[in-house]
């Protein structure tokens, strides 16, 4: 039997399929992708965007744009889910139901044309084989989606504080490679079983609705750069026209550099936990190679992207003498913000303390000789 390249054969069939439908659907103002979506929605009225993506293995970005077009053409209507307003349900309109018989007929005519030269046995063999291949392809696609998705566990719909000078929304990703005892996002670090993940499509539906009001998005965590799908996620945000601020611990230097050099990040806020000698202790690990941290610091200091450094000061982990060493490390940095620790129920470790206001101001004075802009956040007067 002659060796066949399934990918090439599928591509030829797909392109011919596209040409046929582009021709016969032009009077309806849609293409093949929109036709496929209409039919899936009609056969599953009330389907969600996420279910639609899974059912047809559609790219979520493509779906969003196609559904917007179908809504503009009055072929599809979108309704909020009564139990969760963030989730939108899709329905076909009366207008599309009037033309559906013709659309189904066009599909049937094309199917009959393609299968005309096959015997009944050959048709049965084809449909059996193609169903098995589709099953394997979907299995792989689902695995890739799970491996390359961004896990989101929180959304602050509006903030004037997280993104300097911008009106923004803040997205909280789950998972972190550090265990900082003073971290107040314990649930995002350890991801308890009952921690509810937010549907990504619900996030984008909200952003689409608010894109004229928002300037940007702050992506924080956890550590966002641990997520393999972050680049695609950010590209969708940029497609909406929003700026992106990334909060990071600096441990994933190559990913940070890659996103910056692709023009996907507009502002970086990097946490510098402590002096190099006390880094492992401060992040809750017995040992830690800080080489990537050092690379991230130097890269940002070179001004490849707008940025800030920041340190949360905790009485049990920081001494006044530490900040001369940190000043030397960060010398020449554009911005450095000090944040006073505030104990909360959600902290990883209980019983830690903030430092006094006077000490905080003394540290600020020490650092004025090293960085261009120094300020204190969260100070209690």
C-alpha positions as CSV (number, residue, x, y, z in Angstrom):
1,X,0.0,0.0,0.0
2,X,1.3,3.5,-0.9
3,X,2.4,5.6,2.0
4,X,0.0,8.4,2.6
5,X,0.6,11.7,4.4
6,X,-2.6,12.2,6.4
7,X,-1.9,15.8,7.2
8,X,-1.4,16.8,3.5
9,X,-4.5,14.8,2.4
10,X,-6.6,16.5,5.1
11,X,-5.2,19.9,4.1
12,X,-6.2,19.4,0.5
13,X,-9.7,18.3,1.5
14,X,-10.0,21.2,3.9
15,X,-9.0,23.8,1.3
16,X,-11.4,22.4,-1.3
17,X,-14.1,22.4,1.4
18,X,-13.4,26.1,2.1
19,X,-13.6,27.0,-1.6
20,X,-17.0,25.3,-2.0
21,X,-18.5,26.9,1.1
22,X,-17.0,30.4,0.4
23,X,-18.8,30.3,-3.0
24,X,-22.2,29.0,-1.9
25,X,-22.4,31.0,1.4
26,X,-21.4,34.4,0.1
27,X,-25.1,35.5,-0.2
28,X,-25.5,34.8,3.5
29,X,-22.5,36.9,4.6
30,X,-20.8,33.9,6.3
31,X,-18.0,31.4,5.7
32,X,-17.6,27.7,6.5
33,X,-16.5,28.4,10.1
34,X,-19.6,30.4,10.9
35,X,-21.8,27.7,9.2
36,X,-20.3,25.0,11.4
37,X,-20.9,27.1,14.5
38,X,-24.5,27.9,13.5
39,X,-25.2,24.2,13.1
40,X,-23.6,23.1,16.3
41,X,-25.5,25.9,18.2
42,X,-28.8,25.0,16.5
43,X,-28.4,21.3,17.4
44,X,-27.3,22.3,21.0
45,X,-29.4,25.4,21.9
46,X,-28.1,27.1,25.0
47,X,-24.5,25.8,24.6
48,X,-21.7,27.8,26.2
49,X,-18.7,29.2,24.4
50,X,-16.4,26.7,26.2
51,X,-18.7,23.7,25.3
52,X,-18.8,24.9,21.7
53,X,-15.0,25.0,21.5
54,X,-14.7,21.5,22.9
55,X,-17.4,20.0,20.7
56,X,-15.9,21.2,17.5
57,X,-12.2,21.5,18.6
58,X,-12.5,25.2,17.6
59,X,-9.9,27.7,18.5
60,X,-11.4,29.9,21.2
61,X,-10.1,33.2,19.7
62,X,-11.7,32.3,16.4
63,X,-14.9,31.4,18.1
64,X,-15.1,34.7,19.9
65,X,-14.7,36.7,16.7
66,X,-17.1,34.5,14.7
67,X,-19.8,34.6,17.3
68,X,-19.5,38.4,17.4
69,X,-20.0,38.4,13.6
70,X,-23.0,36.0,13.8
71,X,-24.6,38.2,16.5
72,X,-24.1,41.3,14.3
73,X,-25.8,39.5,11.4
74,X,-28.7,38.5,13.8
75,X,-28.0,34.8,13.3
76,X,-27.1,34.1,16.9
77,X,-28.2,35.7,20.2
78,X,-26.3,35.6,23.5
79,X,-27.9,35.3,26.9
80,X,-26.5,35.3,30.4
81,X,-26.7,32.1,32.4
82,X,-29.1,32.7,35.4
83,X,-26.9,30.7,37.8
84,X,-23.6,32.4,36.7
85,X,-23.8,35.8,34.9
86,X,-20.2,35.4,33.7
87,X,-21.1,32.5,31.5
88,X,-23.0,33.3,28.2
89,X,-25.4,30.9,26.5
90,X,-25.7,30.8,22.7
91,X,-29.0,30.4,20.8
92,X,-29.9,30.6,17.1
93,X,-32.3,33.3,16.0
94,X,-35.5,33.2,14.0
95,X,-33.6,34.6,11.1
96,X,-31.2,31.7,10.9
97,X,-33.9,29.1,11.3
98,X,-35.5,30.4,8.2
99,X,-32.4,29.7,6.1
100,X,-31.3,26.5,7.9
101,X,-33.1,24.1,5.5
102,X,-31.1,25.6,2.6
103,X,-27.9,25.5,4.5
104,X,-28.4,21.8,5.4
105,X,-29.2,21.1,1.7
106,X,-25.9,22.8,0.6
107,X,-24.0,20.6,3.1
108,X,-25.8,17.5,1.9
109,X,-25.0,18.3,-1.8
110,X,-21.3,18.6,-1.0
111,X,-21.2,15.4,1.0
112,X,-22.9,13.5,-1.9
113,X,-20.5,14.9,-4.4
114,X,-17.4,13.8,-2.3
115,X,-18.8,10.3,-1.7
116,X,-20.2,9.8,-5.2
117,X,-17.5,7.4,-6.4
118,X,-17.4,5.2,-3.2
119,X,-19.3,2.0,-2.7
120,X,-21.4,1.5,0.4
121,X,-18.6,-0.7,1.8
122,X,-16.0,1.9,1.1
123,X,-18.2,4.6,2.7
124,X,-18.6,2.4,5.8
125,X,-14.9,1.8,6.0
126,X,-14.2,5.5,5.5
127,X,-16.5,6.7,8.3
128,X,-15.2,4.0,10.6
129,X,-11.6,5.0,10.0
130,X,-12.2,8.8,10.1
131,X,-14.1,8.5,13.4
132,X,-11.2,6.6,15.0
133,X,-8.7,9.3,13.8
134,X,-10.9,12.1,15.0
135,X,-11.1,10.4,18.4
136,X,-7.3,10.3,18.6
137,X,-7.0,13.9,17.4
138,X,-9.5,15.1,20.0
139,X,-7.7,13.2,22.7
140,X,-4.4,14.9,21.8
141,X,-6.2,18.3,21.5
142,X,-7.8,18.0,24.9
143,X,-4.4,17.0,26.4
144,X,-2.8,20.1,24.8
145,X,-5.5,22.3,26.1
146,X,-5.0,21.1,29.7
147,X,-1.2,21.3,29.4
148,X,-1.2,24.8,27.7
149,X,-4.1,26.5,29.5
150,X,-3.9,29.4,32.0
151,X,-5.5,28.4,35.3
152,X,-7.4,31.5,36.7
153,X,-8.8,31.5,40.2
154,X,-9.7,35.2,40.7
155,X,-10.8,38.3,38.9
156,X,-10.9,41.8,40.3
157,X,-13.0,43.6,37.8
158,X,-11.7,47.1,38.4
159,X,-8.7,48.5,40.2
160,X,-6.9,51.9,40.2
161,X,-4.0,50.6,42.3
162,X,-2.5,47.5,40.6
163,X,-1.5,49.0,37.3
164,X,0.2,52.4,37.8
165,X,-1.7,55.2,36.0
166,X,-4.2,52.8,34.5
167,X,-7.8,51.7,35.0
168,X,-7.4,48.0,35.0
169,X,-8.8,44.6,35.9
170,X,-6.6,42.1,37.8
171,X,-6.5,38.4,37.0
172,X,-5.1,35.9,39.6
173,X,-3.4,32.8,38.2
174,X,-2.9,29.7,40.4
175,X,0.3,27.9,41.4
176,X,3.6,29.2,42.5
177,X,7.2,27.8,42.8
178,X,7.9,29.8,46.0
179,X,6.5,29.3,49.5
180,X,7.1,32.8,51.0
181,X,5.8,32.5,54.6
182,X,4.4,36.1,54.4
183,X,2.4,35.5,51.2
184,X,-1.2,36.4,51.6
185,X,-2.4,34.3,48.7
186,X,-2.1,30.9,50.3
187,X,-5.0,29.5,48.3
188,X,-3.3,30.4,45.0
189,X,0.0,28.8,46.1
190,X,-1.4,25.5,47.3
191,X,-4.6,25.3,45.2
192,X,-6.9,23.5,47.6
193,X,-9.3,21.0,46.0
194,X,-12.3,23.2,46.6
195,X,-10.6,26.2,44.9
196,X,-12.9,27.2,42.1
197,X,-11.3,27.8,38.7
198,X,-12.8,30.6,36.6
199,X,-13.7,29.8,33.0
200,X,-11.3,31.6,30.7
201,X,-14.1,32.4,28.2
202,X,-16.0,34.1,31.0
203,X,-13.0,36.3,31.5
204,X,-12.8,37.3,27.9
205,X,-16.5,38.0,27.7
206,X,-16.2,40.4,30.6
207,X,-13.1,42.1,29.0
208,X,-15.0,42.5,25.7
209,X,-17.8,44.2,27.5
210,X,-15.5,46.5,29.4
211,X,-12.7,47.1,26.8
212,X,-13.8,50.7,26.3
213,X,-13.6,51.5,30.0
214,X,-10.4,49.6,30.9
215,X,-6.9,50.6,29.9
216,X,-5.2,47.4,30.8
217,X,-5.0,44.0,32.6
218,X,-2.8,43.1,35.5
219,X,-1.8,39.4,35.5
220,X,-0.7,38.2,39.0
221,X,-0.7,35.1,41.0
222,X,0.7,32.8,42.1
223,X,3.4,33.0,39.5
224,X,1.8,33.6,36.1
225,X,5.0,32.6,34.1
226,X,4.6,29.0,35.2
227,X,1.6,28.7,32.8
228,X,2.5,27.3,29.4
229,X,-0.5,29.0,27.8
230,X,0.3,32.5,29.0
231,X,1.5,33.7,25.6
232,X,-1.7,32.8,23.8
233,X,-3.7,34.2,26.7
234,X,-1.9,37.5,26.5
235,X,-2.2,37.7,22.7
236,X,-6.0,37.5,23.1
237,X,-5.9,40.3,25.6
238,X,-3.8,42.4,23.2
239,X,-6.2,41.6,20.4
240,X,-8.9,43.3,22.5
241,X,-6.7,46.4,22.6
242,X,-5.7,46.3,26.3
243,X,-2.2,46.8,27.8
244,X,-0.7,44.1,30.0
245,X,1.1,44.4,33.3
246,X,2.8,41.2,34.6
247,X,3.5,40.6,38.3
248,X,6.3,38.0,38.6
249,X,8.9,36.7,41.1
250,X,11.5,36.7,38.3
251,X,12.3,33.0,38.5
252,X,11.3,32.3,34.9
253,X,13.8,34.5,33.1
254,X,13.6,33.0,29.6
255,X,9.8,33.2,29.5
256,X,9.9,36.8,30.8
257,X,12.4,37.8,28.2
258,X,10.5,36.0,25.4
259,X,7.2,37.8,26.2
260,X,8.9,41.2,26.5
261,X,10.7,40.8,23.2
262,X,7.6,39.7,21.5
263,X,6.0,43.0,22.6
264,X,3.3,41.3,24.7
265,X,4.2,42.9,28.0
266,X,3.8,46.6,28.7
267,X,4.8,46.8,32.4
268,X,6.6,44.4,34.7
269,X,6.4,44.4,38.5
270,X,9.1,42.1,39.9
271,X,9.3,41.1,43.6
272,X,12.8,41.1,44.9
273,X,12.4,39.2,48.1
274,X,15.7,39.9,50.0
275,X,19.5,39.9,49.7
276,X,21.0,37.2,47.6
277,X,22.3,35.4,50.7
278,X,18.9,35.3,52.4
279,X,16.8,34.6,49.3
280,X,16.1,30.9,49.9
281,X,15.1,31.5,53.6
282,X,12.7,34.3,52.6
283,X,10.9,32.3,49.9
284,X,10.4,29.4,52.2
285,X,12.8,27.0,50.6
286,X,15.9,25.3,52.1
287,X,18.0,26.0,49.0
288,X,17.4,27.9,45.8
289,X,19.5,28.8,42.8
290,X,18.8,32.5,42.2
291,X,20.6,32.8,38.9
292,X,17.4,33.4,37.0
293,X,16.4,36.0,39.6
294,X,19.7,37.8,38.9
295,X,19.2,37.6,35.2
296,X,15.7,39.0,35.5
297,X,16.9,41.9,37.6
298,X,19.7,42.8,35.2
299,X,17.4,42.5,32.2
300,X,14.8,44.8,33.6
301,X,17.4,47.3,34.6
302,X,18.4,47.5,31.0
303,X,15.0,49.1,30.3
304,X,13.7,46.7,27.7
305,X,10.2,47.3,29.2
306,X,8.7,49.7,31.7
307,X,9.1,48.2,35.2
308,X,9.3,48.4,38.9
309,X,11.0,46.3,41.6
310,X,9.3,45.9,45.0
311,X,9.9,44.2,48.3
312,X,7.5,43.3,51.1
313,X,9.3,44.0,54.3
314,X,8.7,41.6,57.2
315,X,10.3,42.0,60.7
316,X,11.3,38.4,60.9
317,X,13.0,38.3,57.5
318,X,14.5,41.8,56.9
319,X,17.1,43.8,58.8
320,X,18.1,47.4,58.1
321,X,21.6,46.2,57.0
322,X,20.0,44.0,54.3
323,X,18.9,47.0,52.3
324,X,22.4,48.4,51.7
325,X,23.2,45.0,50.0
326,X,19.9,45.2,48.1
327,X,20.6,48.8,47.1
328,X,23.9,47.7,45.6
329,X,22.2,44.9,43.7
330,X,19.5,47.2,42.3
331,X,21.7,50.2,41.8
332,X,20.4,52.3,38.9
333,X,17.0,50.8,38.8
334,X,14.1,53.0,37.6
335,X,11.6,52.3,40.4
336,X,11.7,50.5,43.7
337,X,8.7,50.3,46.0
338,X,8.7,49.1,49.6
339,X,5.6,47.4,50.9
340,X,5.0,47.0,54.6
341,X,3.8,43.5,55.6
342,X,0.2,43.2,56.7
343,X,-0.9,40.1,58.5
344,X,-4.0,38.4,57.1
345,X,-5.9,35.2,57.7
346,X,-4.8,34.1,54.3
347,X,-1.1,34.2,54.9
348,X,0.9,31.0,54.6
349,X,2.5,31.5,58.1
350,X,0.9,33.0,61.1
351,X,2.6,35.3,63.7
352,X,4.7,37.4,61.4
353,X,5.0,41.1,62.0
354,X,5.3,44.4,60.1
355,X,8.1,46.8,61.0
356,X,7.6,50.2,62.5
357,X,6.9,53.3,60.3
358,X,10.1,55.0,61.5
359,X,12.2,52.0,60.5
360,X,10.4,51.8,57.1
361,X,11.3,55.5,56.4
362,X,14.9,54.8,57.5
363,X,15.1,52.0,54.9
364,X,13.6,54.4,52.3
365,X,16.4,56.9,53.0
366,X,19.1,54.2,52.7
367,X,17.8,53.3,49.2
368,X,17.6,56.8,47.9
369,X,21.3,56.7,47.1
370,X,20.8,53.6,44.9
371,X,17.7,53.9,42.8
372,X,16.1,56.7,40.7
373,X,12.6,56.5,42.4
374,X,11.9,55.1,45.8
375,X,8.5,55.1,47.6
376,X,6.6,53.3,50.3
377,X,3.3,51.6,49.7
378,X,0.8,50.5,52.4
379,X,2.3,52.7,55.1
380,X,0.0,53.3,58.1
381,X,0.0,56.9,59.3
